[in-house]
Amino acid sequence: IMGKNQTLISEFLLLGLPIQPEHQNLFYALFLAMYLITVLGNLLIITLIRLDSHLHTPMYLFLSNLSFSDLCFSSVTMPKLLQNMQSQVPSIPYAGCLTQIYFFLFFGDLGNFILVAMAYDRYVAICFPLHYTTIMSPKLCLSLVVLSWVLTTFHALLHTLLMAKVSFCVDNVIPHFFCDMSAMLKLACSDTHVNELVIFIVVGLFLVFPFLLILVSYAKIVSSIFKVPSARGIRKAFSTCGSHLSVVSLFYGPVIILYLCPSANNSTVKDTVMALMYTVVTPMLNPFIYSLRNRDMKGALGRVFCQKKIPFCV
């Protein structure tokens, strides 16, 4: 007799994306290109911040962590998706599925908390400019980063351990391109009430609460701007916060649509499209948002390339 918590199946089948066979190669090339852009773009930002001393500031400490989390977050799902698109049997081992769940939650949450730290940084920069260096001390910045890593480790481990206790008996087909927790719980042949309750509570704590903190930060920023309204002040505030706001919208938009606006009919296609947005599109666009709209990043790019004596810097 099998134990209550013992898993009866050794692997899952990932249905992947709803793509017609004749379009498979086109989408494979598209996703491969997007993933390579994501890797190169985020590595470039991390490298520039590390090499250029002008970028050794709180904002760019947080940005390098965001780029690292974006790079890893995309790498949790994209290589397996690309592999399965070329495979006759798109399977993933049970242990591989649990590993994917852990790192998916870890790096997704890490990006979430780093965005909160960045929002606080922008709030201090605009509302308390004269005290910025005192408030955003190296000790506080390091503490915020470490706290982000610790909280995400706890969250990812909690869900992964709970998922490891769930039994899967016959149905092992996941209608997704990665091991999505909600899709997997529907396949379970054991009680999943504890998992669902923890997901409900933790989503509130780890997703909604950080989002509210970001909203509060920007409400205070807007209030501070309008107390002393000037075209120059508004332009400065927008240039300071524009990139961060764009990234926040890209990160939370698909998640809010997915979890807070459920569709009445079968939402498998919607779930897949929204998941592609926050696992593929957002990590790819973030480097462009921060490099193309940021004077400091452009300056760092020029300084680093010129120091290496690249020919066009002559």
N, C-alpha and C positions, 0 to 999 in steps of 0.2 A: 504494500500500500504506500502510495506516495505521501510524503509529508504535506501538511497544510500549506506551507509557504514555498514548496518546491516548484520550480518552473519545469513544465513538461515539454516545452519546445526549446530548441537550441538556437534558432535564428528566426528573424522576421523578414518578410518580403515588403519592400518599399514600392508602392505603385508609381511614385514619381510625379511628373507633371503631365497634365492632360494635353499632350502634344501629338498631333498626327504623325505617323511613321515617316511620311515623305518630308516633314519639316524637322525631323529629329537632328540631322546634321547641322542645319542652319542654327538651331537653338543651342546646340552643343558649342559651336564656334562662338556664338554670342556670349554665352555664360562663361566660357573659358577666357574670352577677352575681358569681360567685366571683372572676373576674379583676378586676372593678372594686373589690371589697372588698380584694383583695390590693394593688392599686395605691394606693388611698386609705389603707389601714391602714399600709403601710410608709412612704408619704410623710409621714404624720402623725408617726410615730416619728422619722424623720430630721429633720423640721422642729422638733419639740419639743426634741430633743437639741441642735440647732444654736442655738435661741433661748434656752433656759434654762441659765444659767451653773451651776446646781446639778448639772446632768447632764454637765458637762465633766470626766468621770472616765474612767479606763481602761475600766471595764466598759461604759460607754455609748459610748465611742469604738468599741469592738468591735461593740456592738449596732447602731450606725448603719451600719457596714460590712456587717453581716449583713442588715439591712433592705434596703440597697441591692442586695446580691447576690440576695436573694429576689425583689425587685421586677423586676430585670433577668432573672433565671433564668426566671421565669414568663412574661415578655414575649418570650422567645426562641421559645416554642412556642405560647402561647395565641392571639395575634392570628391566626397562620396557621391554627390549628385552627378558630377561629371563621369565618374567611374561607372555608375549604374546606367547612365544614358548610353554607354557603349557595351553594356553587359546584357546577355540573354536572360540571366537570372539575377535581378537587382535585389540581392539579399544583404542582410547585415546580421552578424552574430548577436546573440542575446547580450553578452558582455560588452560588445561594441555599442549596442543601443544604450545601455546604462551609462557608458563612458560619454557618449554623445550628449545625452541628457544633462550630465553633470557639467560639461564644459559649455554647452549651449546656455544653461542658466547662469553659470559663473561669468562668462564674458558679456552676456546680455545685461546682467545686473551691474557689472563693473562699469560699463558705459553709462548706465542709468545714474549711478551714484557720482561718477565723475562730472556728469552734466550739472548735477546739483552743486558740486564744489565750484564749478566754473560760474554758475549763476551767482553764488555768494561772492566770488571774486569780483564779478562785474558790479554787484551791488555796492561793495566796499569802495571800488575804484571811482564810482560816480557819486555816491552819497557822502563818502568820507575821504575825498582825494588827498587832503593834507595829512591824514593819519594812515594812509594806505600801507606804507612800508612797515609801520608799527603793528597794525592789526594783522596783515597777511605776512607774518613772520615765517621764516623757514620751518620753524618748529610746528606752527599751526598747519602749514601746507602739507608737510610730511605726515602729520597726524590725520588729516583729512584723507590722504591717499591710502594710508595704512588701514584706517577705519573702513574705507570702501572695500579693500581687499578682504578684510576679516569678515565683514557682513556678507559679502557675496559667497565666500567659502562656506559659511554656515548655511545660507539659503540653498545653495546648490547641493550640498551634502545631505541636508534634510530631505529634499525631494527625491534624491537618488536612492537613499536608504529606504524610504517609504515605497518607492517603485520596485525595489529589489524584493520586497515582501509580497508583491502581487503575483498571483499565479496566472499563467497563460496556458490553455489546454489544447485547443484545436485551431481556432482562427488566429493566424499569424500574419495577415495581410494588413499593412498600415497604409491607408489612403493618403499618403503624404510623401514628400521627398526626403524627410528626415524623421527621426524618432520623436514625434511630437507627443507630449505627455497626455493631452486630452484624447488624442486619437488612440493611444495605447490603452488608456483606462477603459475605453469602450470595448476592447477585445478581451478584457480580463474575465476569468471565470471564478474569481474570489471577490470578497467584499472590498469595495473601493471607497466607502464613505469617509474613512479617515483621510485618504489622499485628497478627495474632493474638498473636504472641509479645510485642510491645511492650505490647499491651492487658493481657496476663496479668501482665507484670512491673510495669507502671506502676500497675495497680489495687492491687497489693500495697503499693507505695510511697506512693501518693496517697490510698488509701481505708482499707486495713487498718491501716497504721502510725499515721495520725492517730487512728483509732478506739481503737487500743491505748493511745496517749498519754492520751486522755480517760479510759479505764478506769483507768489507773495514777494519774491525778490524783485520781479519785474514791475509789480504794482508799486513798490516803494521807489524803484528807479524812475518810473513815469511821474509819480507824485513829486519827487525831488526835482525833476526837470521842469515841471510846470510851476513850481514855486518861484523859480527865477527864469522865466521863459526868454530864450534868445535863439535866433536862427543858428548861431555858432554852437551853442550848447546842445541843441537838438541834433545837429549834424555830428558832433563829437560823440554823443551818446549812441546814435545809430551806428556809427562806424565801430564803436567799442562793442556793441551788443548784437549787431546785425548777423554776424557769422554764427554766434552761439544760438540766437533765436532760430535761424534757419535749420541748424542741426537738431535743436529740440523739436521743431515741427516735423522734421523727417523721421525722428526716432519715435515720438509719441503718436503722430498721426495714424500710421497703420495699426499700432497696438490698440488705440482707442476705438478705431473702426472695427477691429477684429473682436475685441472683448466687450465693449460697451454698446455696440450697435449690431447685435446678432441678427442675421437674416431669418425670415420665417421659413423659407424653403431649404433644400439641401445646400449647405454652405461650404461644401468641400472645395469647390473651385475658388470661392472667395477667400477661404482660409489659406489656400496655396498661394494665391496672388499676393495677399497681404504679407504672408511669411517671406515671399521673395523680396518684397519691398524692404523689410527691415533686416533681412540676412544678406541680401546682395546689393540692392540699390543704395541704401543709406551708407553702409561702410565705404562704397565706391565714391559717393559724392562728397563725403566729409573732407577729404584732402583738397578737393577743388574749391570748396567753400572757404576753407581756411587759407589756402595759398593764393587763389586768384583775387580774393577780396581783402587781403591782409598785406599792408605795406611792410610790416616787419619781416614776414615770411619771404616776400620778394627780395628784400634787402639781404636777408640771410643767404638766400639762394645765390645772389650775385657775389657776396663776400666769399662763400665757401668755394664756388667755382673758380673765382679769380685767384684765390690762395693756391689752388691746385694748378694754376697756370694753364687754364684751358685757353686754346688759341683765340677764341672770339672775345676774350677779355682784354686783349691788347689795346 
